[in-house]
Amino acid sequence: MRRYLSLCLISLAVLGGSLVQTGCVVVAPRPARVWVPGYWGPSHVWVGGYYRYR
């Protein structure tokens, strides 16, 4: 009887944990700033490095 009761309690805890997690809302992370290094642009003009949002 004791094994049956502990098995039921563990099963109930697992089921309750999965039900709690199904209502979670996943929020997208804030856009990250990334460094774009300098490069040679059109007509051989050097474009300096800058930050942009990804």
N, C-alpha and C positions, 0 to 999 in steps of 0.2 A: 504494500500500500504506500509505503514511504517513497519507493522508487517511482511509482506512478504519479504521486503528487509532485515530486521534484521535476519529473519529465514534463508535466503539464505546466508548471510554473516557468520553466525554461522556454517552452514553446510559446507561451503567452507573452513572455518578455521579448522574444525574437519577433513575433508578429506585431506587437505594439511598437517596437522600435522601427520596423519597416513602415508601418502606417504613419508614424510621426514624420518620417523623412520624406514621404511622398508629397507633402504639402510645401516643401521648401521651394523658394523662388531663387533662381540663380541670376545674379545681377552681373552684367558685363563689366569687366574692369575698365578703369579710366584709361583713356588713350595715353600711350607712353611717348615721351619725348626721345627721339633718337637723333644722333649726330650724323649728318651727311657730310662726308669729307669733301674738300675742294676738288674740282675737276675742270678739264678743258671743255668749254662750251663750243657752240657753233662759231664759225669764223675765228677760231683760235683765240678766244677770250677766256681768261682764267676766272672761274666762278669760285669764290671763297666758300669755306664750310659754313654750315648753318644747322640749326635745330629744326626738325619738323615733327609733326604729330603723326603717329602711326595708327 
